[in-house]
Amino acid sequence: MNLPSLSQGMLVACSSLVCFVPGSIQADTSGDFVYEDLGKSIMITGYTGSGGAIVIPEYISDKPVRAIGDQAFWNEVTTSSTLQLPDNLASIGDRAFAGCRGGYRIP
């Protein structure tokens, strides 16, 4: 997948060095998003919606959404969707959007 350039000043870093131990992370939900509270920021770890106009919020629980985790949207969207990323996003994990059919358009 080719990811179009993101907004000016946004750093996108992908890493496959993140390791998760099953049961060690408690996930919370906000709308269609599953997330992990990292203390000072939020990482989106999953998506439960059906696609369409997907807007990743700038804040969840008064904390900035700074990351999209590895495989967060893996196979979750099957229709053409638009994806709006927050300006404060600092990283997108490895294969975050892999397996999504129909494609994403980042406005």
C-alpha positions, 0 to 999 in steps of 0.5 A: 500500500502506498501511503500518501504524504501526510500533513506538514510536520507530521512524523510517521514512524513504523516499527515491527519491534513492538512486542505484546504479551497476551493479557498484559494490555487492557484495551478501552473503547471510544466510539468505533476505536479500541485504544490503549492509554499510554499515560500521557497519550493514546494509541489506537489499537483496533477499529470496530466500525464499518468504514465510510468516513473514518475520523480518528479523533485528536483526543480521547479521554482528554489525552492526545491520540499520538499513535496508530498501533501495529495492525490496528485496522487489519482486515477491518474495513471492506468498503471504500473509506476516507480516513482523516488523521489528527494533526498530533499523530506521531506514528503509524504502526507496522501493517496498520492498514494491511488487508483492508479492501476497497482502499483508503483515501486520505484527504 
